Amino acid sequence: MPGNTALTIGEVIERLSEEFPDITVSKVRFLESQGLVEPGRTPSGYRQFTTGDVDLLRWVLRQQREHFLPLKVIRKVLEGTGGRVPEPDGEVDESEVSPFRERGRSRRFVGSVSVSLEELAVTGGVDPAVVAQLERLGLLVGHEAGSAIVYDGEALHVVRLVARFLELGVDTRHLRMFLVGAQREAGVLEQALLPRLRGDDRSRREVRAQLDELVDAGSQLREILLRRSLGRLDDQS
């Protein structure tokens, strides 16, 4: 039967990657660890997925992307269907998704990601305590979605960058300097541009476009100055 075709985890990624370019092996394994999909195993322990498993994963990922549902809500829906994609057409009860979708769409979710703190830690490759510390330091911001707190793609990007800092020996508490610098820079730009934001819609659009240019220019200038400052290390060696 087609639904029983044995697929490796790599083949699963290949089938999902066109719709979900950011899908990874670790993401699939995490969804498995959360009980959302249960692949079979070969005698040697390798995962064997079916096309039905792929359909289920695709549905789960769509719920996160389109309705901003946290996994505990998705799990609850699947518990009611016996682990199968809900019928008809994979839809869930509007009352289940509305609070999360409306909250999610009222904010800027980068890359259509909506995950819990624990999911963010696993996907970003850090301990949950590190994520909690980043939030206390102001480097991460969670968003309310119903009764849950979820994190978007921007948060995931931050966590992955922080993971690299940690690998290279930079302690988390030192990263607050980036937030402080960004806040100061934002204050200067706001003072310069705020009077011009009070014009008509066309003027405001032009100012916002200029603001994007200033952010890019500031990023490049900051990199030049940082590399120049770090060049002193070579002089001292």
C-alpha positions in Angstrom: 0.0 0.0 0.0 1.3 3.5 -0.8 0.6 4.7 2.7 3.0 2.0 4.1 6.0 2.9 1.9 9.1 2.9 4.1 10.9 6.2 4.0 14.1 7.3 5.8 14.2 10.5 7.7 16.2 12.0 4.9 13.5 11.2 2.4 10.9 12.7 4.7 13.0 15.9 4.8 13.2 15.9 1.0 9.4 15.6 0.6 8.7 18.4 3.1 11.4 20.8 2.2 9.7 22.4 -0.8 6.8 23.7 1.4 9.0 24.0 4.5 12.5 25.0 3.5 13.6 25.3 7.1 12.7 21.7 8.0 15.6 19.8 9.6 16.3 16.3 10.9 16.4 17.7 14.4 12.9 19.3 14.0 11.4 16.0 12.8 13.1 14.2 15.7 11.7 16.8 18.1 8.2 16.4 16.8 8.6 12.6 17.3 9.8 13.1 20.8 6.6 15.1 21.5 4.5 12.2 20.4 3.2 13.8 17.3 4.5 11.2 14.9 5.5 7.6 15.6 7.7 6.1 12.9 8.5 2.4 12.9 12.0 1.1 13.4 14.2 -1.3 11.5 15.8 -4.2 13.5 19.0 -2.1 13.6 17.1 0.9 15.1 16.7 3.2 12.1 13.5 5.2 11.7 11.1 4.1 9.0 8.4 6.6 8.1 5.3 6.1 5.9 3.7 8.5 3.5 1.0 8.8 6.1 3.6 10.0 8.6 4.7 12.6 6.1 1.1 13.8 5.6 0.8 14.1 9.4 4.0 16.0 9.7 3.0 18.4 6.9 -0.3 19.0 8.7 1.4 19.7 12.1 3.8 22.2 10.4 1.0 23.9 8.7 -0.8 24.4 12.0 2.3 26.1 13.4 2.8 28.2 10.3 -0.8 29.2 9.5 -2.5 29.2 12.9 0.5 29.8 15.2 -0.6 26.8 17.3 1.8 25.6 20.0 2.4 21.8 20.1 0.4 21.1 23.2 -2.7 22.4 21.3 -1.8 20.3 18.2 -1.3 17.3 20.4 -4.7 17.8 22.0 -6.3 17.9 18.5 -4.5 14.7 17.4 -5.5 12.9 20.6 -9.1 13.4 19.5 -8.5 11.9 16.1 -6.4 8.9 17.2 -3.2 10.5 15.8 -4.6 11.0 12.3 -5.0 14.2 10.3 -8.4 15.7 11.2 -11.2 15.5 8.7 -12.4 17.0 6.5 -9.3 18.4 4.7 -7.2 18.5 7.8 -9.2 21.3 9.4 -9.5 21.9 13.2 -12.2 23.5 15.2 -12.2 27.3 14.7 -12.5 27.8 18.5 -9.2 25.9 18.9 -7.2 28.0 16.5 -8.7 31.5 16.6 -7.0 32.9 19.7 -3.6 31.8 18.5 -4.1 32.9 14.9 -5.4 36.3 15.8 -2.6 36.9 18.4 0.0 35.6 15.9 -1.2 37.7 13.0 -1.2 40.8 15.1 2.5 40.5 15.5 5.5 40.1 13.2 6.3 36.4 13.2 9.5 35.8 11.3 9.5 32.7 9.2 6.1 31.6 10.4 7.6 30.0 13.5 5.6 29.6 16.7 7.2 27.5 19.4 7.2 27.1 23.2 10.3 27.9 25.4 11.2 24.2 25.5 10.8 23.8 21.7 12.8 26.9 21.2 15.7 25.5 23.3 15.7 22.2 21.5 15.5 23.7 18.1 18.2 26.3 18.9 20.5 23.8 20.5 20.7 25.3 24.0 19.5 24.4 27.5 16.0 25.8 28.4 17.8 27.7 31.3 19.7 29.6 28.7 16.5 30.6 26.9 15.0 31.8 30.2 18.2 33.8 30.9 18.0 35.4 27.5 14.5 36.5 28.2 15.4 37.9 31.6 18.2 39.9 29.9 15.7 41.3 27.3 17.3 39.5 24.3 14.2 37.4 23.7 10.6 38.4 23.7 7.8 35.9 24.0 4.3 36.6 22.7 1.0 35.6 24.3 -1.1 33.2 22.2 -4.2 32.2 24.2 -3.0 30.9 27.5 0.5 30.1 26.2 3.7 32.0 25.5 5.2 31.4 22.1 8.4 32.5 20.3 8.8 33.5 16.7 11.4 33.0 14.0 13.3 36.1 15.2 13.7 34.5 18.6 14.9 31.2 17.1 17.5 33.2 15.1 18.7 34.9 18.3 19.0 31.6 20.1 21.0 30.0 17.3 23.4 33.0 17.3 23.7 32.8 21.1 24.5 29.1 20.8 27.4 30.0 18.6 28.6 32.6 21.1 28.5 30.0 23.8 30.5 27.5 21.7 33.2 30.1 21.2 33.4 30.9 24.9 31.4 34.1 25.3 29.1 34.0 28.3 25.4 34.8 27.9 25.4 37.7 30.3 27.9 39.6 28.2 25.5 39.6 25.2 23.3 42.2 26.8 25.8 44.8 25.4 24.2 44.2 22.0 20.8 45.0 23.3 22.0 48.2 25.0 23.8 49.3 21.9 20.8 48.6 19.7 18.5 50.6 22.1 20.8 53.6 22.1 21.1 53.5 18.3 17.3 53.2 17.9 16.9 56.2 20.2 19.2 58.4 18.0 17.4 57.3 14.8 14.0 57.9 16.3 14.9 61.4 17.4 16.1 62.2 13.9 13.2 60.7 12.0 10.2 61.0 14.4 9.2 64.6 13.3 9.0 63.4 9.7 6.7 60.4 10.6 4.0 62.9 11.4 3.4 63.7 7.8 1.0 62.0 5.3 1.0 58.3 4.4 3.4 58.8 1.5 5.9 60.7 3.7 5.7 58.0 6.4 6.4 55.3 3.9 9.4 57.2 2.6 10.7 57.7 6.1 10.3 54.0 6.9 12.2 53.1 3.7 15.0 55.5 4.8 15.0 53.9 8.2 15.6 50.5 6.7 18.6 52.0 4.8 19.9 53.5 8.0 19.6 50.2 9.8 21.7 48.5 7.0 24.2 51.3 7.0 24.5 51.3 10.8 25.1 47.5 10.7 27.9 47.9 8.2 29.5 50.8 10.1 29.3 48.9 13.3 31.0 45.9 11.7 33.8 48.1 10.3 34.4 49.7 13.7 34.3 46.5 15.6 36.8 44.8 13.3 39.1 47.8 13.6 38.9 47.7 17.3 39.5 43.9 17.4 42.5 44.5 15.1 44.3 45.8 18.2 44.6 42.2 19.4 46.9 41.5 16.5 49.1 44.5 17.4 49.4 43.2 21.0 50.3 39.6 20.0 
